[in-house]
Amino acid sequence: MGKASEWLREERRKVLGDWVAVCLQCGGARRWFEAYEAELPQECPECGGEMLRRCRACDAPFSSTFAVDCESCGAPLREPELFGTRIRRR
């Protein structure tokens, strides 16, 4: 990726949040800042499913709504498909 895309990614994170929480049931997502992690709901406000915000294996937060594997340790975060469609292209 070029410098422009890295700059844009960092600007987005400064405004919207550094990390992502994803509902494992419906795929809903919410960005968050570490200082406000305690305010994140444990359940999805839309469907009541579990909101995953950290890797279960290494406890690292993840930055992409489309992450299926942990950026830090490589452990699977969730199934690679949702509603019969791949979350991330191969």
C-alpha positions, 0 to 999 in steps of 0.5 A, spaced: 500 500 500 502 507 498 503 512 503 496 515 502 492 509 504 496 508 510 495 516 512 488 515 510 487 509 515 491 512 520 486 518 520 480 514 520 482 510 526 484 517 530 477 519 528 473 513 529 477 508 533 483 504 533 480 497 534 473 494 532 468 489 535 464 485 531 458 481 532 459 473 531 452 472 529 450 478 525 456 481 523 455 488 526 461 492 527 463 498 532 470 501 532 472 503 539 478 507 543 482 503 548 480 508 553 473 506 552 473 499 552 469 498 558 463 502 555 463 496 549 456 492 550 458 484 551 452 483 546 450 486 540 445 491 540 441 489 534 441 481 535 443 480 542 449 476 539 456 476 542 461 482 540 468 480 539 473 485 541 479 481 542 483 475 540 481 469 544 488 466 544 492 472 545 487 478 548 490 482 542 485 487 539 484 487 532 483 493 527 479 491 521 472 489 521 473 484 516 478 480 520 477 473 520 484 471 523 488 475 529 493 480 526 498 478 532 498 471 533 494 468 527 489 464 531 482 464 528 477 470 530 471 467 527 468 463 521 471 466 514 463 466 512 457 470 514 450 468 511 454 464 506 458 469 503 466 469 504 468 475 509 475 476 506 477 475 499 482 469 498 
